[in-house]
């Protein structure tokens, strides 16, 4: 019996990447007769030619499906909507179609996947801008620490998950889940596959210092281990207040005092944001996207 994977590709405005992405997925599966795929595109209200290109591809390749959202919902609701269309017998994979992640990795690893195994694609190198590399490094170190290693470093939602995990994800009611951990949480057998994340060639990244995406993703991950995160922040605050008092009463060093005060403000800001996210997630449930 053939193994089949439902590939969920949520996107917004990727017209320059769509055709190459489809071709690379299709060509990678042509080489392997014992596996098959369906490609589920979730168009998060694009205003370029992405939708038109995919509609043309659908007429040539019956494996391709297109779900067009009626407004811009964002990445997390779009991915969750994709799972609504995954057959209960299929494996599932989530990937961005900006070609920074190699589409060929799905077919290559599905062909040798073990029963009930989850494949975690982990970046051993990333060719992103400085902010993305710096922010991601710090964020992953914190998440890895507070989760006691349960959150895998340098990976995101790019994974292949078995049918029983996909079934649980379909039932998810949490708003803005941290996919990296949620997939891992339900997985009993895990395998890490390393790859190089390429630099984006076409289009514009949605990941930036002034965008909501990186901050929401980080604090969504923190949410699962909020007690350990809050305790760590409180301990650091106490230590910094003690150091501040020691410096102030023994010798005056303006630069050092300023640095410690800024760090204290940073810790307090994290506590406030964490509290807000906890409240937001408690009061809100999964967003159900309206689509055509």
N, C-alpha and C positions, 0 to 999 in steps of 0.2 A: 504494500500500500504506500502511495506517495505521501511524503510529508509536505504540507502546504503551509505557507506563512502569509499572513495578512500584514502588509507593510503600510504603516500609517505615516503619511507625510503631510504635516500641517504647515501651511505657508501663508505669506502675504507678500505680493509683488515680487515674484521670482521669475519673470518672463524670460530673462536671459539664461536661466539655469534649467528650466523645465525640460526642454527637449533632450539635452545631454543627460540629465538625470534619468529620464525614462529609458533612453537607449542603453545606458550603462546597467540599469537594473535588468532590462530584458536580455541583454547580451550575456550577463553573468549567469542567468538561469538557463539559457540555451545550451550551455555546456554540460548541464547536469540533468539527466533524464529522470532521476528518482525523486526529485523535489519540484515543487511548483509554487506559484505565488499569485497574489492579487495585490494591486497597488491602490490604496485608498487615499486619495488626495482630499484634504480638508482646506478649502479656500477661505481664509479668514478675511473676507471682504476686500479682496484685491481691487485696485483701480488701474491696473495695467492690463496687458494682454495675456496674463497667465491663464486665466479661465478659458479664453478662446483656444489657446494652444492645447490645453488638456482635453477640451471637448473634441478637437480634431483627432487627438491621440486615441480617445475612447472609441471612435468609429473604426480605427485600424486594429486596436488591441482590446479584446473583450475582458482582459484581466484588469483593466484600469477602470476605477470608479471615481466619480467626482461629486463631492458634497460641497455646495456653495452656501456659506453662512450669510444670513441676511444683514448682519452688521459685524463690526470688528469686536470680537469677544476676547481676543488675546490667545496666547499659546496654550495655556493649561486647559481652558474649556474646549479648545479646538481638538487637542489630543484626546481628551475624554470622549468627545463626540465620535472620534474615529473608532474607539473601542466598541461603540454601539453597533458597528457594522462588521465586527469580527466574528466569523463563524466559530461556534463553540469547539470544533475539532481542530481548529488551526492554531499554529504558533502565531505569535504577534511580534512585530518589530516596529520600533519608532525611530524615525530618522528625519533630520532636516534636509531639504532638497537644495541647499545652497552649495553643495559639493565640497564643503570643507571636510565632511566625513565620507569615506569611500563606500559607495553603494555596493560594490562587489563583495564587501565583507559579509553581507547578509547571506548570500547564496553559498559562499565558501564555507561559512561556519554552520549553516543549517544542514549542509550535506553530511556533516560528521557530528552533529549534536547528539548527546545521549538523552535518553528518556527523562523527562521532568527537569532537564537542565536549563539554567538561565545563563546566557552569554552576556557578559559585561564588557563592552568595548571601552578600554581605558587609554587615555591619551598619554603616550610616553614623551610626546613633544607637540607643541602647538605653535603655529605660525600666526598668532593673533597680534593685535597691537599691545602696547605696554600695559595700558590699564586693564585689559582683559586678563593678561597673564598675571599681573601683580594681584589684582582683586581675587581672581580665582584661586591663586596659591594660598592667600591668607584665609579665604573663606573655607576652602577644603581642609586646611589644617585645623581650624576651629571646629568644623563639623565632625571631622574624624576624631578629634579629642573628646568632644562632649558625647559622641555616640559610642565611645570606647571601641572604635574600629568598625562599627556596623555600617557606617556610611563610607563607601569605597571612594578613595581619592581619585581625582582627575577623570571622573566619568559623569555622564549626565543621563538623559533618557534614551540614549542610543544603545539599545540592548535587543536581544532576542529572548522572548519569554515563552515558556511552554503553555499549552492550553489551560491547565488548571490555574496558573497564575493569571492569565488573561481573563479567565472567568471571574476571578475575585476583583480584578481591576474594573471590569464592567459594572460591578455592583458598588463601586466607590461613590460615596456621597460627600466627601470632603471637598471644600472649595480650595482651589490652588494647591493641590498636593505637591510634595517634593518627589517627583517621579523616581529619581535615583534611589531613594530609600524605600519608597512604596513598592517598587518592583522587587527589591532585595528582601523586604520584609516577608513577602509571601513565597520566596524561593527557598527550596530545600537543598538544591544542588547548584553550585555556582562555578563558573569558569571565567577567568579573566583573559581577554585577548587584547594585546597592545597594538596601537596604531598611531600614525602621525596625523594630527588635525591640520589640514592645509589652510593657507590664507585664502580668504574670499576673493574671487576674481571679479565677479559681476554682482551688482546690487549693493545695498547698504546694510550693515549689521544692525540688528535691533537691540544689541547689547552695548550700552554706553553708560558713562558715569552719570549722565543726567536723565537716563531712562529708568523706569520703574522695575524693569525686568530683573537685573542682577540682585537688587535689594530684596524684592519680593521672593525670589528663588531662595536666597540665603536664609531669610527668616522663616520661610516655609519649612526648610530643613531643620532649623533651630527648634521649631514648634514641637517636633517629636521628642526632643530631649531638653525641653525648656527648663526643667528643674535643675539639671546639671549646669545648664548655661547660666541661669540666674544665680545659682550658688557660686559659680566661678566669678561672675561679675562682682558680686558682693564681697568676696574674699579679696579680689584685686582692689576694690574701692577702699576697704579697710587698710590694706597694706600701703596704698598710695597716700591716704590721709595721715598715717603714722609717719611715713617718710617725709611728708610735707611739714608736719609738726617738728620733726627732728631737724630738718634743714632750717626752718624758720627760727628756731630757738638757739641753734648752735652756730650757724654761719649763714649769711645771706648770699644767695646766688640767684640773681634775677632770672637768668635764662633757664636754669634747672627748675625753678619754681613755676615759671610760665609753662614749661613742658609738662610738668606733672599736673598742673591745673587743666591744661588742654586734654590730657589723657583721662582725667577724672570726668570732665564734661563729655568726652567720647563714650566712656563707660555708662554714664547716666543716660545719654541719648539711646544707647543700645537697650538699656532696661526699659525705657519708655516705648521704643518701637516694638520690642518683644511683647510687652504688655498689650499694646494695641493690636498686634497680630493675633495674640491669644484670644482677645475679646472678639475680633473680627471673625476668626475661624469658628468660635463657639456660636456666634449669632447667625452665621451664614452657612448655607449648604451649597452643594454642587450647582454650578450654573448650567442650565439646560439650553443649549444653543438652538435658535430657530434657523432652519435651513430650507433651501429650495429643493 
